[in-house]
Amino acid sequence: MLALFDGKQFLIDTFTISYAPSASIHALCQQLVETRTGPSLILGVEDPKMPFIRQEVEAVAAVVPEPEILFGSDASERALREDGGRSQLVHIASHGYFRQDNPMFSAIRLADSYLSLYDLYHMDLPVDLLTLSGCVTGLNVIAEGDELIGLSRGLLFAGARSLLLSLWDVDDRSTAEFMQLFYSHLLGQRDKAEALRSAMLDLRTRYPHPYYWAPFRLVGKSIN
């Protein structure tokens, strides 16, 4: 959406945008109270197709409050279940898988398992922000759009107040830079949507094509 171009400028040049799966979920998200305590849980799952995951984890840890890093085999489902509930934000740098036959069974890869929508409905993650930085959500056909809504609702049902999700297969080098920019802007202002826009504008100066700077969307509550 932010990459829409009218021949002179992109939508991002004028607007900040956030999304909600439905009006009722949007209203619910606005009623939730933000949490200012707890660590920033950062999970990184190694993948030979994404060689910059470690750099992303280190870049995020350098700017978020109270970073707690779980990398490789430590980035497990059990760790997310046990530590996610006491965190103020969760960042998962990993790969995702889309199930063409049933998008509701698409999954987020962790070190020892794959989290599906069903798994998310049985988790407790009352965090201010949960970020999935890999290619896990929001592809561009009807079934895949449903898959995005499914994962979004699962994460919101688990208690997350807002989500940052990818819309297509991302470039992991530029994503590492983008995430550092996003969290840096977020620490200086209350509006997550504005932090997202600022990070996109900054990254666009180095990576002009929308493929690099426009793959992410904010879902849920945007203002702290």
C-alpha positions as CSV (number, residue, x, y, z in Angstrom):
1,M,0.0,0.0,0.0
2,L,2.7,2.5,1.0
3,A,4.4,1.8,-2.3
4,L,1.5,3.0,-4.4
5,F,2.8,5.5,-6.9
6,D,0.8,8.2,-8.7
7,G,3.5,9.2,-11.2
8,K,5.0,11.8,-8.9
9,Q,5.3,10.3,-5.4
10,F,4.6,7.3,-3.3
11,L,1.8,7.0,-0.8
12,I,4.4,6.8,1.9
13,D,5.6,10.4,1.1
14,T,2.3,11.7,2.5
15,F,0.6,9.1,4.7
16,T,1.2,6.8,7.6
17,I,-0.8,3.6,7.5
18,S,-1.7,0.7,9.8
19,Y,-4.0,-2.2,9.4
20,A,-6.5,-4.3,11.3
21,P,-8.1,-7.7,10.3
22,S,-11.5,-6.3,11.2
23,A,-13.2,-3.2,12.8
24,S,-13.9,-5.1,16.0
25,I,-10.3,-6.2,16.4
26,H,-9.1,-2.6,15.7
27,A,-11.4,-1.4,18.5
28,L,-10.1,-4.0,20.9
29,C,-6.5,-3.2,20.1
30,Q,-7.1,0.5,21.0
31,Q,-8.4,-0.5,24.4
32,L,-5.3,-2.5,25.4
33,V,-2.9,-0.8,27.7
34,E,0.8,-0.8,26.7
35,T,3.4,-2.4,28.9
36,R,6.6,-0.5,29.6
37,T,8.4,-3.2,31.5
38,G,10.1,-6.4,30.6
39,P,12.9,-7.4,28.2
40,S,12.9,-7.3,24.4
41,L,13.0,-10.9,23.4
42,I,14.9,-11.5,20.1
43,L,14.8,-14.9,18.4
44,G,17.0,-15.7,15.5
45,V,16.7,-19.0,13.6
46,E,19.6,-19.8,11.3
47,D,18.9,-20.5,7.6
48,P,21.4,-20.8,4.8
49,K,19.1,-19.0,2.5
50,M,19.1,-16.0,4.9
51,P,22.8,-15.4,5.8
52,F,22.2,-12.0,7.4
53,I,19.9,-13.2,10.2
54,R,22.6,-12.9,12.8
55,Q,23.4,-9.4,11.7
56,E,19.7,-8.5,12.0
57,V,19.5,-10.0,15.5
58,E,22.6,-8.0,16.6
59,A,21.3,-4.8,14.9
60,V,18.0,-5.0,16.7
61,A,19.7,-5.9,20.1
62,A,21.8,-2.7,19.7
63,V,18.8,-0.4,19.8
64,V,15.9,-2.0,21.8
65,P,15.6,-1.8,25.6
66,E,16.7,-4.8,27.7
67,P,17.6,-7.1,24.8
68,E,17.4,-10.9,25.5
69,I,18.9,-12.8,22.5
70,L,18.0,-16.4,21.7
71,F,19.8,-17.6,18.6
72,G,20.1,-20.9,16.8
73,S,18.9,-23.9,18.9
74,D,18.0,-21.6,21.8
75,A,15.3,-19.9,19.7
76,S,12.8,-22.7,20.6
77,E,9.0,-22.8,20.9
78,R,9.4,-23.5,24.6
79,A,11.6,-20.3,25.0
80,L,9.0,-18.3,23.2
81,R,6.2,-19.6,25.4
82,E,8.1,-19.1,28.6
83,D,9.8,-15.8,27.9
84,G,7.4,-14.1,25.5
85,G,4.7,-13.5,28.1
86,R,7.0,-11.4,30.3
87,S,8.5,-9.3,27.4
88,Q,7.5,-5.9,26.2
89,L,8.3,-6.8,22.6
90,V,9.2,-9.9,20.6
91,H,11.2,-10.0,17.4
92,I,11.5,-13.2,15.5
93,A,14.0,-13.3,12.7
94,S,13.2,-16.5,10.8
95,H,11.8,-18.1,7.7
96,G,8.1,-18.9,7.1
97,Y,6.3,-21.5,5.1
98,F,3.1,-21.0,3.1
99,R,0.7,-24.0,2.8
100,Q,-0.9,-23.6,-0.6
101,D,-3.4,-26.4,0.2
102,N,-4.5,-24.8,3.5
103,P,-3.2,-21.3,4.3
104,M,-4.4,-21.6,7.9
105,F,-1.6,-24.2,8.4
106,S,1.1,-21.9,7.2
107,A,3.8,-21.7,9.9
108,I,6.6,-19.7,11.5
109,R,9.8,-21.6,11.8
110,L,11.5,-21.9,15.2
111,A,14.6,-23.9,16.2
112,D,12.6,-27.0,17.1
113,S,9.1,-26.6,15.6
114,Y,6.8,-24.7,13.3
115,L,4.2,-22.4,14.9
116,S,0.9,-22.6,13.0
117,L,-2.3,-20.6,13.6
118,Y,-3.6,-23.4,15.8
119,D,-0.4,-23.1,18.0
120,L,-0.8,-19.3,18.2
121,Y,-4.3,-19.7,19.6
122,H,-2.8,-21.6,22.5
123,M,-0.1,-19.1,23.4
124,D,0.0,-16.2,25.8
125,L,2.0,-13.3,24.2
126,P,0.6,-10.0,25.7
127,V,3.4,-7.9,24.2
128,D,3.4,-4.3,22.9
129,L,4.8,-5.3,19.6
130,L,5.6,-8.6,17.9
131,T,7.7,-8.6,14.7
132,L,8.0,-11.4,12.2
133,S,10.8,-10.2,9.9
134,G,11.1,-13.2,7.5
135,C,9.0,-14.1,4.5
136,V,6.0,-15.4,6.5
137,T,2.9,-13.4,5.7
138,G,0.8,-11.4,3.3
139,L,1.5,-12.8,-0.2
140,N,-0.4,-11.5,-3.2
141,V,-3.2,-13.9,-4.1
142,I,-6.6,-14.4,-2.5
143,A,-5.7,-17.5,-0.5
144,E,-2.5,-16.0,0.6
145,G,-4.3,-12.8,1.7
146,D,-6.4,-15.1,3.9
147,E,-3.3,-16.6,5.3
148,L,-2.1,-13.2,6.4
149,I,-5.3,-12.5,8.2
150,G,-5.1,-15.9,9.9
151,L,-1.6,-15.3,11.3
152,S,-2.5,-11.8,12.3
153,R,-5.6,-12.9,14.2
154,G,-3.6,-15.7,15.8
155,L,-1.0,-13.4,17.1
156,L,-3.5,-10.8,18.2
157,F,-5.5,-13.6,19.9
158,A,-2.4,-14.6,21.8
159,G,-2.3,-11.0,23.2
160,A,0.0,-9.0,21.0
161,R,-1.2,-5.4,20.8
162,S,0.5,-4.7,17.5
163,L,2.3,-6.6,14.8
164,L,4.9,-5.9,12.2
165,L,4.6,-8.5,9.4
166,S,6.1,-8.9,5.9
167,L,4.2,-8.8,2.7
168,W,6.6,-10.7,0.5
169,D,9.9,-12.6,0.4
170,V,12.3,-10.1,1.9
171,D,16.0,-9.4,1.2
172,D,17.7,-10.2,4.5
173,R,20.5,-7.7,4.1
174,S,18.2,-4.7,3.7
175,T,15.8,-6.1,6.3
176,A,18.6,-6.0,8.9
177,E,19.2,-2.4,8.2
178,F,15.5,-1.6,8.1
179,M,14.8,-3.2,11.5
180,Q,17.6,-1.2,13.1
181,L,16.1,2.0,11.7
182,F,12.6,1.1,12.7
183,Y,13.4,0.4,16.3
184,S,15.6,3.5,16.5
185,H,12.7,5.6,15.4
186,L,10.3,3.8,17.6
187,L,12.3,4.6,20.7
188,G,12.0,8.3,19.9
189,Q,8.3,8.5,19.3
190,R,5.0,7.1,20.4
191,D,3.5,6.2,17.0
192,K,4.6,2.9,15.6
193,A,3.1,3.7,12.2
194,E,5.2,6.9,12.0
195,A,8.3,5.0,13.1
196,L,7.6,2.5,10.2
197,R,7.2,5.3,7.7
198,S,10.4,7.0,8.9
199,A,12.4,3.8,8.6
200,M,11.0,3.2,5.1
201,L,12.0,6.7,4.0
202,D,15.5,6.3,5.4
203,L,16.0,3.0,3.8
204,R,14.7,4.2,0.5
205,T,17.7,6.6,0.2
206,R,20.0,3.5,0.0
207,Y,17.6,1.0,-1.7
208,P,15.3,3.0,-4.0
209,H,13.2,0.1,-5.3
210,P,10.0,-0.6,-3.2
211,Y,11.0,-4.3,-3.0
212,Y,13.5,-3.4,-0.4
213,W,11.8,-0.7,1.7
214,A,8.1,-1.5,1.4
215,P,7.6,-5.2,2.4
216,F,6.3,-4.5,5.9
217,R,2.9,-3.6,7.3
218,L,1.8,-2.6,10.8
219,V,-1.3,-4.4,12.2
220,G,-3.1,-3.4,15.4
221,K,-2.5,-0.6,17.8
222,S,-0.2,2.0,16.3
223,I,0.1,4.6,19.1
224,N,1.7,3.7,22.4
